Amino acid sequence: MEKKDFEAWLDNISIAFLSLTDLQKNETLDHLISLSGAVQLRHLSNNLEILLKRDFLKLLPLELSFYLLKWLDPQTLLTCCLVSKQWNKVISACTEVWQTACKNLGWQIDDSVQDPLYWKKVYLKAILRMKQLKDHEAFETSSLIGHSARVYALYYKDGLLCTGSDDLSAKLWDVSTGQCIYGIQTHTCAAVKFDEQKLVTGSFDNTVACWEWSSGAKTQHFRGHTGAVFSVDYNDELDILVSGSADFTVKVWALSTGTCLNTLTGHTEWVTKVVLQKCKVKSLMHSPGDYILLSADKYEIKIWPIGREINCKCLRTLSVSEDRSISLQPRLHFDGKYIVCSSALGLYQWDFASYDILRVIKPPDFSNVSLLGFGEIFALLFDNRYLYIMDLRTETLISRWPLPEYRKSKRGSSFLAGEMSWLNGLNGQNDTGLVFATSMPDHSIHLVLWKEHG
């Protein structure tokens, strides 16, 4: 058939085909297919795939593709990445989707990162770490051996762990290598705190002392307490040291001279914790930047203003029961915004601006659980058997890690949390180093460390 005649015939057939009903059109197609050979059927197959399987990610503007992708869950998106290189490229570049997925896992988001492919990689790393936590495979353990008597005092900072012992020594350890960097002769240590140059110790001999790491020399001795000193804190800017004692008092000292500047009274139990911290919120009683002292005993937390004016009065006393039927655990969190402490009733969080209780968290069987660390996303808790991680957004326990039979202490600091920044949200870099340390009956130190991602 000539081309001109074929085109006329095709026009007539098309007009007639369009006038048919859907059923008649289907019967016509079935008949034509039955008359077709291999060449026609192959042609038909290739063209039908193009017509029926439209690649919307390829055809739509990128902004519309991103909008549609937001409605899919991350696991589905990961499956979609396997469709083609083009799909993988578009889905991986959908920054908002992956950032939201990371946030939902408790991951910190740095909006300054502009790389469009970065956040999918972060999510894959995050999902692996969260799976490890859920499967109890995120941590590993090691031990520090070197003391010859009970280790009571522990303090951690920047990858270094200080231990104070009844063997009249204090040691500074590099947690990553397990090596002892310094070992100096001291008194019996109930509390320790250190920086690059010095070590401050509170002792069962009722005194506080300051030591020089490099020489081991005692540079200052603070005498005045009539009971064991269970907690110390200091601030070089203020030239102030504070100590909490079994004599029911808190003493404020001049750090450089050893002079007692003030004795704070009002506690009726051993003062087991003192914390010196800058305030970060404004209220009628304090402003951001003011130095605040918190002191805690078995039943109460007292709040004191500390600054250039040493003679201070207690601003407020916090407790969880009026009749003292419920005691507080000897762990206290204060970051300048919130005060957190645990008791048999649960985990209490106070707003520091108003002193109001914001919430009481009561996970299952909380009566024996103690607070180790508290952040914006996670809390680190423990009891006689396990170390726990709680997601504070849902108040559920998301991971646990078995603990050995450590040396228990109701009042002292023979266990502590390590790195704390991850409690405000993991970010792929801060889940390294020490998680938890505790002293053991054989005088060693048991460490729980983050395991590498792998």
BAVO-395238 format. One record per residue: x, y, z of N, C-alpha, C in turn. Coordinates in steps of 0.001 Angstrom, whole numbers, padded with zeros to 6 digits, always signed. Example, Ala and Ser with C-alpha at 12.3 -4.5 7.8 and 13.67 -1.06 7.14 Angstrom:
<recs>
+013190-005690+007800+012300-004500+007800+013200-003300+007800 +012850-002250+007080+013670-001060+007140+012900+000030+007870 
</recs>
This chain:
<recs>
+000855-001182+000000+000000+000000+000000+000898+001241+000000 +000544+002181-000884+001303+003420-000945+001133+004202+000352 +002167+005054+000656+002159+005805+001913+000920+006686+002028 +000539+007305+000867-000614+008211+000912-001897+007437+001191 -002040+006294+000525-003222+005473+000742-003240+004919+002166 -002008+004558+002682-001937+004017+004051-002359+005059+005096 -001918+006299+004880-002260+007360+005828-003763+007631+005830 -004394+007589+004633-005845+007797+004545-006580+006658+005242 -006075+005423+004980-006699+004253+005632-006582+004345+007153 -005391+004784+007631-005150+004877+009070-006047+005924+009712 -006293+007038+008993-007188+008079+009522-008606+007539+009667 -009060+006784+008664-010410+006234+008713-010553+005215+009852 -009517+004368+009995-009548+003367+011054-009562+004045+012440 -008783+005120+012579-008686+005827+013862-010020+006448+014218 -010695+007055+013208-011995+007675+013478-013005+006620+013892 -012989+005498+013194-013913+004418+013520-013613+003837+014899 -012290+003699+015225-011898+003126+016534-012358+004020+017692 -012239+005321+017503-012634+006252+018555-014132+006258+018797 -014897+005834+017799-016359+005826+017949-016862+004583+018685 -015974+003612+018911-016379+002369+019553-016518+002542+021079 -017222+001597+021681-017278+001563+023145-015969+000967+023669 -015765+001071+024982-014545+000507+025562-014457-000998+025334 -015591-001685+025456-015596-003127+025250-015239-003463+023805 -015783-002696+022853-015489-002924+021441-014029-002620+021125 -013493-001565+021762-012066-001242+021573-011183-002395+022054 -011537-002966+023222-010758-004089+023755-010813-005304+022829 -012035-005606+022277-012168-006737+021355-011359-006503+020087 -011343-005269+019611-010569-004923+018409-009085-005146+018655 -008591-004670+019821-007175-004848+020142-006819-006319+020266 -007695-007089+020922-007450-008530+021061-007324-009192+019684 -008195-008774+018757-008164-009359+017416-006876-008993+016688 -006477-007715+016786-005247-007264+016129-004017-007962+016713 -004007-008171+018034-002881-008861+018671-002800-010300+018170 -003972-010932+017995-003965-012320+017524-003441-012439+016100 -003526-011349+015326-003038-011341+013953-001579-010934+013845 -001007-010448+014992+000360-009903+014965+001398-011009+015044 +002576-010715+014460+003699-011629+014542+004664-011198+015638 +005828-011852+015654+006806-011593+016716+007302-010149+016701 +007508-009603+015501+008025-008230+015402+007018-007241+015988 +005739-007445+015675+004718-006532+016183+004548-006663+017713 +004586-007891+018168+004411-008104+019619+005569-007484+020420 +006808-007600+019884+007957-006999+020572+007818-005479+020590 +007401-004913+019482+007181-003468+019401+006116-003024+020399 +005054-003797+020468+003964-003480+021390+004444-003542+022844 +005214-004559+023175+005712-004722+024550+006601-003556+024969 +007512-003151+024099+008422-002054+024429+007687-000742+024643 +006714-000468+023827+005987+000804+023922+005018+000832+025093 +004438-000323+025423+003537-000366+026576+004279-000074+027879 +005510-000574+028021+006285-000345+029242+006551+001144+029432 +006865+001831+028319+007120+003269+028403+005853+004023+028785 +004708+003586+028210+003449+004290+028452+002892+004059+029859 +003047+002827+030342+002427+002463+031609+003312+002741+032818 +004635+002586+032694+005558+002769+033818+006247+004108+033685 +005589+005159+034170+006125+006506+034092+007038+006751+035291 +008266+007146+035071+009223+007437+036147+008976+008856+036658 +008131+008963+037692+007747+010297+038167+008920+011065+038759 +009874+010364+039387+011030+011067+039940+011888+011691+038842 +011840+011073+037661+012609+011586+036537+011869+012723+035842 +010544+012655+035855+009738+013614+035100+009349+014848+035911 +009151+014680+037223+008695+015801+038051+009838+016755+038375 +009514+018035+038610+010528+018955+039138+011034+018450+040495 +012280+018752+040810+012901+018222+042017+012118+018593+043272 +011582+019827+043326+010841+020267+044514+009608+019400+044751 +008902+019039+043667+007717+018184+043797+008107+016763+044209 +009226+016289+043681+009700+014960+044074+009993+014920+045576 +010668+015954+046078+010980+016027+047499+009705+016061+048339 +008708+016803+047859+007443+016884+048602+006788+015510+048712 +006790+014736+047619+006187+013401+047639+006976+012445+048530 +008306+012573+048500+009152+011664+049274+008972+011849+050776 +008571+013050+051195+008390+013317+052625+007314+012437+053251 +006429+011898+052424+005328+011097+052953+005729+009634+053166 +006923+009268+052736+007364+007887+052866+008259+007733+054087 +008183+006577+054737+009039+006320+055886+010453+006003+055406 +011461+006197+056280+012858+006006+055851+013161+004619+055307 +012582+003575+055911+012869+002223+055441+012370+002018+054013 +011184+002573+053702+010663+002498+052328+011554+003273+051371 +012040+004418+051817+012926+005230+050977+014222+004477+050663 +014755+003774+051663+015975+002994+051420+015728+001918+050370 +014531+001309+050403+014177+000316+049385+014066+000975+048011 +013473+002174+047991+013322+002905+046723+014672+003291+046120 +015679+003459+046970+017015+003802+046467+017584+002707+045573 +017043+001501+045697+017537+000372+044906+016926+000301+043513 +015924+001160+043217+015233+001094+041922+016179+001429+040777 +016908+002535+040918+017831+002963+039866+018813+003969+040440 +019870+004242+039685+020842+005241+040111+020189+006620+040240 +019265+006920+039318+018583+008212+039345+017741+008350+040612 +016992+007298+040954+016186+007340+042172+017077+007490+043408 +018147+006735+043443+019063+006820+044585+019615+008236+044738 +019960+008871+043625+020520+010222+043655+019491+011231+044179 +018265+011138+043679+017215+012076+044093+016843+011865+045558 +016636+010610+045956+016222+010316+047331+017328+010673+048324 +018566+010387+047970+019683+010699+048863+019839+012191+049072 +019426+012987+048081+019578+014443+048156+018416+015126+048865 +017429+014355+049312+016270+014945+050002+016633+015200+051471 +017317+016306+051720+017910+016602+053028+016888+016575+054158 +015753+017217+053959+014767+017350+055033+014246+015997+055507 +014067+015079+054564+013570+013741+054912+014540+013040+055850 +015830+013073+055511+016826+012357+056312+017102+013069+057628 +017063+014396+057625+017227+015128+058877+016109+014784+059860 +014876+014738+059356+013741+014387+060212+013882+012966+060748 +014340+012058+059894+014526+010677+060325+015588+010594+061415 +016657+011377+061266+017716+011400+062286+017189+011971+063604 +016421+013038+063525+015838+013643+064735+014960+012641+065475 +014182+011883+064722+013294+010898+065338+014067+009806+066069 +015313+009587+065662+016154+008596+066331+016921+009192+067510 +016759+010500+067741+017478+011147+068829+018833+011660+068405 +018971+011992+067137+020250+012472+066608+020265+013994+066568 +021414+014593+066865+021571+016041+066761+021695+016433+065286 +021104+017591+064947+021118+018070+063564+021919+019357+063484 +022945+019359+062644+023759+020549+062401+023320+021148+061066 +022508+022217+061130+021951+022805+059908+023005+023461+059022 +024204+023649+059548+025243+024304+058753+025828+023372+057697 +025587+022077+057813+026104+021122+056830+025270+021221+055551 +025913+021595+054451+025200+021851+053199+025219+020668+052233 +026066+019703+052437+026185+018566+051532+024857+017806+051468 +024192+017785+050289+022862+017145+050201+022889+015640+050436 +024050+015005+050227+024126+013555+050401+024553+013162+051817 +024868+014168+052663+025435+013904+053981+024447+013230+054913 +023199+013685+054909+022261+013274+055951+021755+011844+055776 +021736+011364+054531+021386+009951+054361+022461+009072+054986 +023732+009446+054823+024828+008692+055432+024726+008738+056954 +024376+009915+057487+024206+010042+058944+023079+009136+059421 +021986+009101+058664+020857+008256+059060+021250+006783+059077 +021989+006342+058058+022412+004941+058010+023304+004605+059205 +024153+005569+059587+024999+005371+060756+024150+005349+062023 +023149+006240+062069+022278+006330+063242+021453+005059+063421 +020904+004552+062326+020037+003374+062430+020843+002164+062881 +022119+002110+062482+022980+001016+062923+023252+001113+064416 +023571+002343+064898+023854+002517+066324+022618+002224+067171 +021453+002668+066731+020230+002427+067496+019884+000942+067517 +020179+000247+066427+019963-001211+066408+020910-001889+067400 +022168-001422+067454+023115-001974+068407+022643-001750+069841 +022102-000567+070119+021581-000290+071460+020411-001218+071785 +019519-001374+070833+018354-002221+071051+018752-003677+071264 +019786-004108+070518+020241-005497+070609+021292-005712+071692 +021548-004659+072496+022529-004727+073599+023923-005063+073082 +024306-004437+071959+025609-004694+071363+026416-003419+071141 +026015-002317+071789+026660-001029+071523+027897-000776+072381 +028089-001569+073434+029163-001292+074378+030158-002452+074463 +031303-002153+075070+032295-003159+075422+032872-002791+076788 +033601-003694+077403+034095-003452+078760+035605-003628+078833 +036183-002983+079843+037599-003179+080163+037797-002856+081636 +039007-003057+082139+039295-002830+083558+040588-002044+083728 +040633-001254+084799+041846-000560+085211+042329-001197+086507 +043567-001629+086535+044110-002336+087701+045346-001591+088204 +045371-001302+089510+046524-000594+090043+046416-000236+091517 +045190-000122+092029+045001+000197+093440+045072-001081+094286 +045456-000903+095550+045597-002059+096442+044583-002044+097580 +043655-001107+097555+042598-001034+098574+041357-000439+097934 +040299-000323+098717+039002+000149+098226+039140+001460+097444 +038525+001502+096281+038440+002733+095490+037062+003331+095722 +037052+004521+096298+035780+005142+096654+035455+006336+095758 +036495+007104+095399+036280+008366+094689+036587+008213+093204 +035691+008728+092360+035856+008695+090908+035450+010045+090324 +036210+010497+089322+035831+011719+088598+036362+011603+087178 +035510+011962+086196+035870+011811+084782+035801+013147+084068 +036789+013375+083178+036803+014609+082392+037710+014421+081172 +037173+014706+079986+037954+014778+078748+038819+013540+078510 +038235+012377+078673+038960+011149+078377+039854+010660+079493 +039883+011370+080615+040725+010997+081755+039856+010658+082957 +040209+009590+083659+039483+009161+084844+040412+009244+086048 +039946+009948+087094+040715+010032+088334+040091+009097+089358 +040916+008336+090051+040450+007412+091083+041167+007708+092393 +040411+007750+093487+040986+007951+094815+040684+006763+095697 +041684+006292+096450+041567+005011+097129+041955+005087+098597 +041540+004052+099329+041968+003890+100717+043433+003480+100834 +044083+003208+099693+045513+002901+099751+046358+004182+099815 +045671+005318+100110+046312+006629+100275+046956+007112+098976 +046272+006857+097875+046778+007329+096589+045627+007762+095692 +045973+008592+094716+045055+008967+093640+045765+008728+092326 +045048+008208+091354+045649+007914+090059+044822+008572+088955 +045528+008984+087899+044881+009562+086727+045127+008629+085551 +044025+008189+084919+044096+007169+083877+043634+007739+082534 +044308+007305+081472+043829+007537+080117+042879+006391+079785 +041593+006699+079660+040590+005646+079479+040790+004898+078164 +041216+005611+077116+041336+004976+075803+042442+003924+075764 +043499+004117+076557+044618+003173+076538+044692+002312+077791 +044006+002741+078870+044080+002026+080132+045365+002286+080903 +046146+003266+080444+047417+003564+081085+047254+004581+082213 +048023+004393+083295+048040+005343+084402+049029+006458+084059 +048532+007692+084009+049374+008835+083639+050104+009387+084857 +049367+009567+085943+049943+010049+087196+049482+009158+088340 +050313+009013+089333+049949+008358+090582+050627+009101+091714 +049849+009671+092630+050434+010454+093717+049922+009970+095068 +050714+010153+096088+050335+009787+097444+049442+010870+098037 +048311+010454+098605+047344+011401+099168+046891+010874+100521 +045728+011360+100970+045055+010771+102118+043942+009854+101588 +043122+009296+102462+041999+008477+101997+041008+009372+101273 +040629+009001+100076+039823+009884+099228+038363+009450+099197 +037481+010377+099560+036044+010151+099412+035491+010904+098216 +036235+011906+097728+035811+012698+096575+037044+013243+095877 +036999+013323+094541+038106+013893+093774+037556+014754+092641 +038305+015792+092303+038047+016585+091099+039380+017152+090644 +039585+017234+089318+040904+017615+088823+040807+018500+087592 +041931+019160+087281+042140+019793+085987+043562+019472+085542 +044072+020224+084569+045377+019879+083990+046516+019981+085007 +046407+020937+085945+047499+021155+086881+047288+020510+088243 +046059+020485+088716+045846+020136+090125+044765+019087+090320 +044819+018504+091503+043820+017546+091976+043311+018037+093322 +041987+018069+093484+041366+018417+094763+040708+017161+095315 +040994+016865+096578+040455+015652+097203+039698+015985+098478 +038560+015327+098667+037858+015343+099942+038107+014008+100612 +038297+014021+101931+038799+012812+102582+037939+012365+103753 +038109+011082+104080+037497+010534+105291+038192+011066+106553 +039339+011761+106379+040004+012349+107551+039463+013747+107875 +038318+014116+107243+037586+015354+107512+038213+016592+106871 +039208+016419+105995+039848+017573+105375+039706+017526+103858 +040035+018663+103256+040135+018779+101797+041570+019170+101486 +042123+018650+100410+043492+018985+100037+043585+019243+098546 +044569+020077+098183+044857+020360+096777+046282+019893+096482 +046447+019156+095369+047724+018537+095029+048137+018942+093629 +049434+018943+093399+049990+019233+092087+050316+017908+091398 +049750+017724+090187+049951+016459+089494+051429+016188+089198 +052106+017198+088676+053460+016980+088161+054445+016554+089239 +054278+017099+090453+055224+016784+091530+054631+015914+092626 +053310+015860+092701+052650+015136+093784+052606+015913+095080 +053046+017177+095039+053113+017992+096262+051728+018471+096674 +051503+018542+097986+050266+019117+098522+050446+020636+098556 +049609+021352+097799+049738+022804+097703+048796+023548+098641 +047764+022869+099133+046840+023521+100052+046101+022467+100870 +045826+022797+102144+045095+021901+103020+043960+022682+103663 +042751+022177+103560+041555+022865+104053+041034+022109+105271 +041182+022691+106427+040788+022043+107672+039633+022800+108321 +038660+022053+108861+037539+022699+109527+036310+021817+109669 +036140+020880+108765+035020+019949+108881+035255+018993+110057 +034166+018535+110631+034263+017564+111738+033710+016198+111322 +033514+016012+110033+033063+014732+109487+033692+014517+108131 +033570+013317+107597+034139+012990+106292+033607+013927+105212 +034454+014273+104258+034068+015151+103148+033707+014275+101953 +032405+014250+101596+031913+013350+100560+031890+013966+099169 +031972+015287+099068+031858+015916+097754+032607+017244+097745 +033270+017528+096623+033972+018804+096453+033691+019348+095056 +033743+020670+094937+033675+021341+093643+034417+022660+093785 +034906+023185+092675+035653+024437+092771+035536+025219+091471 +035887+026508+091538+035886+027375+090374+037075+028311+090472 +037984+028208+089506+039189+029038+089526+038872+030512+089330 +037864+030825+088521+037502+032218+088263+037074+032918+089548 +036293+032217+090361+035840+032783+091632+036859+032610+092750 +037864+031752+092524+038813+031368+093573+038064+030793+094779 +037111+029901+094457+036254+029314+095497+036274+027795+095389 +036322+027149+096529+036138+025704+096648+034993+025461+097614 +034128+024504+097305+033020+024155+098191+033133+022674+098539 +032705+022330+099747+032798+020945+100213+031564+020585+101020 +031081+019355+100819+029940+018838+101569+030385+017707+102465 +029901+017691+103709+030472+016797+104715+029421+016020+105495 +029919+014980+106177+029079+014213+107097+028768+014985+108364 +029358+016184+108534+029019+017011+109705+027787+017887+109446 +027057+017593+108328+025806+018263+107950+026029+019675+107400 +027259+020083+107125+027514+021448+106649+028140+021444+105262 +028032+022622+104651+028755+022926+103416+029703+024069+103738 +030962+023918+103392+031919+024991+103633+032364+025599+102312 +032540+026926+102347+033033+027688+101203+034429+028182+101554 +035411+027840+100703+036805+028145+100984+037394+029032+099882 +038413+029800+100248+039238+030466+099247+040197+029420+098694 +040092+029137+097409+040858+028049+096807+042363+028284+096918 +042783+029527+096755+044213+029822+096710+044876+029852+098088 +044110+030216+099130+044718+030377+100457+044310+029307+101457 +043206+028597+101196+042734+027596+102145+041906+028154+103272 +041589+029441+103217+040800+030086+104266+039323+029728+104124 +038684+029396+105255+037243+029130+105240+036498+030457+105225 +035742+030706+104156+035021+031966+104004+033630+031907+104613 +033019+030748+104620+031656+030645+105143+031313+029180+105391 +030467+028949+106370+029921+027619+106641+028417+027692+106480 +027885+026920+105552+026450+026943+105257+025775+025819+106032 +024811+026190+106840+024119+025227+107698+022661+025099+107291 +022002+024102+107820+020594+023867+107513+020308+022427+107161 +021313+021708+106691+021139+020290+106419+021062+019519+107741 +020270+018472+107755+020137+017630+108954+020582+016194+108687 +021248+016000+107537+021815+014704+107167+023172+014952+106524 +023910+013889+106278+025184+014012+105591+024994+014708+104239 +025840+015682+103944+025811+016346+102644+026664+015518+101684 +025988+014825+100764+026689+013867+099902+027022+014422+098524 +026506+015607+098199+026790+016156+096873+026744+017675+096907 +027774+018309+096329+027770+019750+096087+028096+019986+094622 +027387+020940+093997+027592+021270+092588+027655+022785+092457 +028729+023289+091863+028903+024717+091615+028757+024942+090118 +027757+025744+089730+027404+025834+088309+026854+027222+087996 +027096+027717+086779+026513+028978+086339+025035+028794+086017 +024235+029762+086424+022808+029755+086087+022639+030134+084617 +021662+029515+083941+021413+029807+082530+020017+030374+082278 +019254+030585+083344+017887+031094+083188+017653+032247+084162 +016661+033075+083868+016360+034234+084707+015146+033953+085574 +015218+034378+086821+014066+034299+087719+014131+035495+088653 +013232+035543+089629+013254+036628+090604+014474+036545+091513 +015070+035358+091600+016155+035151+092551+017538+035126+091913 +017625+034943+090600+018929+034866+089965+018810+035215+088487 +019956+035516+087870+020030+035884+086466+021018+034976+085754 +020931+034872+084429+021913+034078+083689+023329+034583+083957 +024234+033659+084217+025609+034029+084525+025931+034025+086000 +024892+034052+086857+025133+033975+088306+025640+032580+088666 +026544+032529+089627+027017+031232+090113+026075+030720+091201 +025718+029437+091067+024774+028798+091983+025442+027573+092598 +025200+027382+093886+025666+026186+094573+024464+025331+094952 +024500+024071+094599+023500+023108+095041+024156+022144+096011 +023479+021870+097109+023962+020884+098076+022818+019929+098389 +023138+018638+098464+022091+017626+098641+022438+016693+099787 +021408+016328+100554+021558+015283+101557+020557+014175+101248 +020252+013368+102206+019404+012201+101966+017981+012574+101592 +017524+013760+102032+016124+014125+101819+015924+015438+101068 +016920+016331+101051+016707+017677+100544+017826+018121+099608 +017455+019053+098723+018416+019761+097880+018290+021244+098217 +019387+021854+098599+019377+023279+098935+020087+024076+097854 +019554+025271+097578+020065+026135+096518+020611+027410+097151 +021881+027720+096825+022568+028875+097422+023132+029761+096311 +023050+031088+096482+023718+031986+095525+025193+032141+095907 +026082+031874+094986+027521+031979+095251+028128+032945+094240 +028919+033877+094723+029593+034820+093841+030629+035574+094624 +030798+036811+094275+031740+037637+095031+031251+037835+096464 +029940+037837+096626+029361+037957+097970+029246+036557+098560 +030079+036245+099541+030155+034893+100069+029059+034611+101095 +028697+035601+101866+027702+035403+102928+026312+035294+102320 +025918+034086+101985+024667+033887+101274+023661+033125+102129 +022392+033299+101784+021307+032574+102443+020676+031619+101438 +020155+030533+101954+019541+029515+101097+018347+030110+100352 +018348+029972+099027+017247+030492+098216+016015+029606+098296 +016214+028307+098284+015088+027383+098262+015565+025991+098670 +014678+025229+099289+014936+023828+099616+013940+022965+098854 +014445+021987+098120+013604+021090+097332+013589+019709+097973 +012428+019077+097943+012304+017698+098441+011172+017019+097683 +011071+015694+097836+010021+014952+097135+008929+014472+098075 +009133+014623+099379+008090+014260+100344+008231+015130+101586 +007119+015627+102071+007148+016529+103224+007506+015810+104517 +007120+014554+104635+007339+013834+105895+008643+013034+105897 +009480+013252+104892+010777+012574+104787+010649+011052+104736 +009567+010598+104181+009383+009152+104044+010112+008619+102818 +010462+009509+101899+011136+009124+100664+012504+009794+100614 +013538+009004+100446+014886+009556+100397+015342+009734+098953 +016284+010661+098753+016862+010934+097447+018089+010052+097217 +018286+009673+095966+019505+008955+095608+020674+009943+095589 +021881+009506+095947+023028+010439+096012+023603+010777+094645 +022736+011153+093718+023170+011616+092402+022347+012846+092060 +023002+013869+091544+022330+015135+091300+022788+015688+089962 +021835+016056+089111+022140+016699+087830+021701+018151+087884 +022607+019058+087504+022255+020474+087411+023058+021084+086273 +022371+021580+085247+023043+022154+084085+022795+023648+083941 +022265+024284+084992+021954+025705+084920+020526+025991+084510 +019826+024971+083969+018427+025113+083564+017499+024204+084365 +017967+022987+084618+017133+021995+085284+017915+021308+086401 +017184+020922+087423+017717+020083+088492+017017+018733+088371 +017789+017656+088400+017209+016324+088298+017811+015448+089381 +016953+014690+090045+017396+013758+091076+016417+012588+091109 +016908+011420+091465+016037+010253+091519+015728+009863+092953 +014601+009202+093126+014174+008687+094424+013380+007415+094173 +012883+006814+095243+012076+005605+095094+010767+005886+094354 +010350+007157+094305+009114+007524+093611+009316+007721+092115 +010571+007890+091699+010843+008126+090291+011911+009181+090107 +012033+009626+088873+013020+010632+088490+012332+011999+088486 +012825+012920+089325+012219+014241+089456+013016+015273+088672 +012299+016098+087893+012941+017185+087155+012301+018502+087556 +013138+019422+088085+012678+020749+088472+013138+021783+087445 +012270+022761+087171+012645+023912+086365+013374+024899+087269 +014621+025263+086920+015401+026098+087825+014901+027546+087862 +014202+027995+086828+013679+029374+086827+012559+029538+087847 +011707+028518+087982+010534+028628+088855+010594+027719+090074 +011514+026741+090062+011619+025693+091084+010424+024746+091072 +009595+024827+090027+008457+023923+089910+008921+022555+089394 +008232+021507+089833+008493+020171+089296+007883+020088+087899 +008737+019859+086890+008254+019762+085515+007622+018401+085243 +008258+017353+085753+007709+016015+085536+008364+015019+086488 +007658+013931+086693+008160+012801+087456+008106+011593+086532 +009260+011011+086261+009349+009884+085338+009377+008593+086151 +008463+007689+085836+008341+006451+086611+008402+005243+085693 +009601+004829+085314+009701+003585+084534+009382+002384+085403 +009182+001217+084805+008852+000017+085587+009933-000300+086621 +009514-000728+087795+010423-001158+088856+011523-000123+089114 +011096+001123+089348+012060+002216+089492+012656+002293+090890 +012146+001545+091843+012535+001743+093236+014036+001614+093467 +014717+000809+092655+016145+000605+092867+017020+001235+091782 +016418+002066+090916+017156+002660+089810+017693+004026+090204 +018972+004278+089886+019624+005548+090213+019981+006309+088947 +020074+007626+089088+020414+008515+087988+021928+008607+087828 +022389+008516+086593+023799+008754+086282+023991+010009+085443 +023153+010163+084422+023255+011327+083552+021912+011661+082946 +021693+012962+082660+020394+013413+082161+020639+014462+081092 +020002+014287+079907+020171+015237+078819+018848+015650+078217 +018899+016237+077029+017679+016681+076352+016944+015513+075704 +017675+014469+075321+017066+013337+074617+017117+012061+075446 +018272+011781+076057+018454+010512+076755+018819+010725+078220 +018534+009707+079035+019009+009637+080416+019747+008322+080591 +020793+008362+081409+021558+007162+081724+021262+006777+083164 +020784+005541+083369+020345+005061+084672+021006+003713+084956 +020955+003294+086211+021464+001955+086522+020850+001431+087810 +020901+000113+087966+020509-000523+089222+021560-001596+089535 +021211-002548+090378+022188-003549+090795+022615-004499+089684 +021848-004532+088595+022123-005523+087542+022451-004919+086184 +021862-003767+085870+021977-003259+084511+022253-001755+084472 +022857-001358+083348+022956+000032+082945+021842+000259+081928 +021067+001344+082080+019913+001586+081209+020061+002909+080462 +019532+002930+079229+019379+004180+078489+017889+004408+078285 +017426+005598+078695+016014+005954+078539+015877+007055+077493 +014907+006897+076602+014532+007968+075683+013561+008874+076430 +013993+010083+076767+013180+010976+077597+011964+011514+076852 +011945+011422+075534+010786+011902+074781+009590+010971+074965 +009863+009684+075137+008792+008711+075325+008809+008101+076723 +009890+008411+077487+010074+007872+078838+010088+006340+078839 +010703+005784+077799+010828+004329+077700+012303+003948+077717 +012588+002764+078255+013951+002251+078270+014240+001607+076918 +015287+002073+076234+015568+001598+074882+016769+000661+074839 +017527+000589+075938+018686-000289+075929+019095-000601+077356 +019752-001738+077529+020312-002076+078829+021607-002858+078611 +022472-002789+079610+023767-003461+079526+024047-004108+080876 +024417-005377+080899+024625-006067+082182+025847-005525+082924 +025719-005434+084242+026816-004973+085095+027270-006108+086001 +028554-006144+086326+029053-007164+087260+028695-006798+088692 +029065-007631+089619+028827-007347+091037+029833-006295+091507 +029459-005028+091307+030368-003944+091677+030279-003645+093172 +031223-002830+093649+031232-002465+095066+030196-001371+095296 +029124-001711+095985+028002-000797+096153+028290+000242+097245 +027721+001427+097062+027863+002503+098036+026602+003341+098032 +026023+003561+099185+024794+004337+099281+025056+005841+099234 +026241+006271+099651+026461+007705+099781+027600+008243+098922 +028541+007401+098552+029744+007904+097913+029653+007980+096410 +030800+008115+095784+030866+008270+094336+031674+007144+093722 +031377+005913+094093+032127+004779+093570+031575+004293+092231 +030781+005114+091557+030350+004863+090192+029987+006204+089574 +030145+006336+088287+029822+007601+087628+029649+007398+086140 +029021+008390+085495+028886+008394+084039+030139+008981+083424 +030410+008604+082170+031561+009131+081448+031170+010312+080578 +031362+010165+079266+031000+011235+078331+029501+011512+078430 +029144+012804+078408+027740+013165+078636+027078+013852+077440 +027848+014316+076465+027252+015124+075397+026226+014343+074588 +026401+013032+074466+025464+012236+073666+024074+012186+074281 +023959+012512+075565+022636+012527+076196+021746+013635+075621 +022355+014656+075018+021589+015710+074347+021285+015355+072893 +021650+014159+072482+021422+013699+071122+022705+013183+070525 +022659+011983+069986+023819+011414+069305+024063+012165+067998 +025305+012173+067519+025580+012844+066252+026557+012072+065366 +026896+010852+065758+027817+010061+064962+029262+010220+065361 +029558+011276+066144+030916+011480+066635+031020+011400+068151 +029929+011693+068853+030002+011749+070329+029698+010419+071012 +029425+009381+070250+029211+008052+070850+030522+007289+070857 +031514+007842+071564+032816+007217+071737+033261+007410+073180 +034203+006605+073609+034794+006792+074926+033992+006153+076041 +034176+006691+077238+033617+006100+078454+032127+006372+078593 +031379+005345+078948+029953+005457+079249+029722+005403+080761 +030427+004487+081440+030165+004229+082854+031406+003614+083482 +031678+004000+084732+032800+003409+085476+032345+003118+086894 +032829+002012+087456+032494+001667+088827+033652+000901+089453 +033812+001058+090761+034864+000327+091463+034369-001065+091821 +035298-002011+091826+034975-003415+092036+035493-003892+093388 +034954-005002+093893+035426-005536+095182+036918-005876+095199 +037496-006178+094017+038927-006502+093975+039803-005262+093773 +039214-004042+093934+039899-002755+093862+040212-002311+092441 +039775-003074+091435+039923-002625+090050+038768-001684+089697 +038861-001083+088524+037803-000195+088025+037205-000839+086779 +035903-001078+086805+035202-001663+085663+034706-000531+084763 +035068-000589+083473+034680+000440+082511+033703-000121+081481 +032683+000664+081163+031798+000375+080033+032055+001455+078991 +032430+001027+077780+032840+001947+076722+031973+001763+075484 +031833+002852+074718+031159+002724+073423+031987+001824+072499 +031322+000925+071822+031989+000106+070816+032008+000893+069493 +033067+000724+068718+033140+001401+067429+031985+000950+066541 +031593+001845+065633+030436+001561+064778+030617+000301+063953 +031816+000101+063406+032019-001047+062542+031542-000776+061134 
</recs>
